[in-house]
Amino acid sequence: MTGIAISTPQRRNRTWVKTTVGVLLTAVMLFPVYWMLNVSFTRDQDMRKSPPSLFPAHGTLEGYRAVLDQQLPYLGTSLVIGLGTVVLTVALAAPAGYALAKLRPRGGGVLSFLLLVAQMVPGIIMAMGFYAIYLQLGLLQSVLGLIVADSTLAVPFAVLIFTAFMSGIPGELIQAAQMDGARALRTFWSIVLPMSRNAVVTVSLFAFLWSWSDFVFASTLANGGAHEPITLGIYHYIGNNNQQWNAIMATAVVASLPATVILVLAQRYVAAGVTAGAVKD
């Protein structure tokens, strides 16, 4: 009893220390986000105060009005590109993951290795290759071209996630469907895909985030076109309005909202999807 009485306060003290350290580290990491919000509400005449204000005492919404006036087309283009990338990535990666996990094709191990290698190719190298191809096909400065290019970043990762998740689906379910006369495509569509909801959400989230935040492909393949994503919108805005930092930061805040909302709503599915295949029965 004495040992328990002594050890319990020690455990509590360690817990408080860990909690305090965790809160401090979190505050340090989130401070740039807070400063972005602070500057987005700061007036132009208060921007160069020394020392700077930690709170916008005389807040303004001019930056957000500028976003509504100038940045909405860029946000709409990014939304279309993001959703298109999600659809294309899932359509390509889910059947490939099912084939590698359950159909066991010849060369499946080599293909999995190549998928890992594909994720190591620098984006700028891929962008140059796409530029040469799109120049011949007439896809430069097009939304479809960006969707295809962004999908090449997401598909290798997505295939590996689907393969790991679908490997854990009981083979008895697939065998029962086959005994009932279901072919591979019907089995995949009616049984495997609905059971892979967590993997679908995980892949969709990462594909959307990659396309939403892409700058390399956008600046190489869409710069100067009629449909540019928000990353180029911010880039052009900095160049044209380098003194209006409240508008620039307001644009960054608005551009961060869709990804943040989606991440918060899908976090439990993402946790299950990413850890799929880590534990085997």
Secondary structure as the mmCIF struct_conf table of DSSP 4:
data_model
#
loop_
_struct_conf.conf_type_id
_struct_conf.id
_struct_conf.beg_label_comp_id
_struct_conf.beg_label_asym_id
_struct_conf.beg_label_seq_id
_struct_conf.end_label_comp_id
_struct_conf.end_label_asym_id
_struct_conf.end_label_seq_id
HELX_RH_AL_P HELX_RH_AL_P1 THR A 2 SER A 40
TURN_TY1_P TURN_TY1_P1 PHE A 41 PHE A 41
BEND BEND1 THR A 42 THR A 42
HELX_RH_3T_P HELX_RH_3T_P1 ASP A 44 ASP A 46
TURN_TY1_P TURN_TY1_P2 MET A 47 ARG A 48
BEND BEND2 SER A 50 PRO A 51
HELX_LH_PP_P HELX_LH_PP_P1 PRO A 52 SER A 53
BEND BEND3 LEU A 54 PHE A 55
TURN_TY1_P TURN_TY1_P3 ALA A 57 HIS A 58
HELX_RH_AL_P HELX_RH_AL_P2 GLU A 62 GLN A 70
TURN_TY1_P TURN_TY1_P4 GLN A 71 GLN A 71
HELX_RH_AL_P HELX_RH_AL_P3 LEU A 72 TYR A 98
HELX_RH_PI_P HELX_RH_PI_P1 ALA A 99 LEU A 103
TURN_TY1_P TURN_TY1_P5 ARG A 106 GLY A 107
HELX_RH_AL_P HELX_RH_AL_P4 GLY A 108 ALA A 118
TURN_TY1_P TURN_TY1_P6 GLN A 119 MET A 120
BEND BEND4 VAL A 121 VAL A 121
HELX_RH_AL_P HELX_RH_AL_P5 GLY A 123 LEU A 137
TURN_TY1_P TURN_TY1_P7 GLY A 138 GLY A 138
TURN_TY1_P TURN_TY1_P8 LEU A 140 GLN A 141
HELX_RH_AL_P HELX_RH_AL_P6 VAL A 143 SER A 167
TURN_TY1_P TURN_TY1_P9 GLY A 168 GLY A 168
BEND BEND5 ILE A 169 ILE A 169
HELX_RH_AL_P HELX_RH_AL_P7 GLY A 171 MET A 179
TURN_TY1_P TURN_TY1_P10 ASP A 180 GLY A 181
HELX_RH_AL_P HELX_RH_AL_P8 ALA A 184 THR A 187
HELX_RH_PI_P HELX_RH_PI_P2 PHE A 188 VAL A 192
HELX_RH_AL_P HELX_RH_AL_P9 LEU A 193 MET A 195
TURN_TY1_P TURN_TY1_P11 SER A 196 SER A 196
HELX_RH_AL_P HELX_RH_AL_P10 ARG A 197 SER A 213
HELX_RH_AL_P HELX_RH_AL_P11 VAL A 216 LEU A 221
TURN_TY1_P TURN_TY1_P12 ALA A 222 GLY A 224
BEND BEND6 GLY A 225 ALA A 226
HELX_RH_AL_P HELX_RH_AL_P12 ILE A 230 ASN A 240
TURN_TY1_P TURN_TY1_P13 ASN A 242 GLN A 243
HELX_RH_AL_P HELX_RH_AL_P13 TRP A 245 VAL A 274
TURN_TY1_P TURN_TY1_P14 THR A 275 GLY A 277
BEND BEND7 ALA A 278 VAL A 279
#
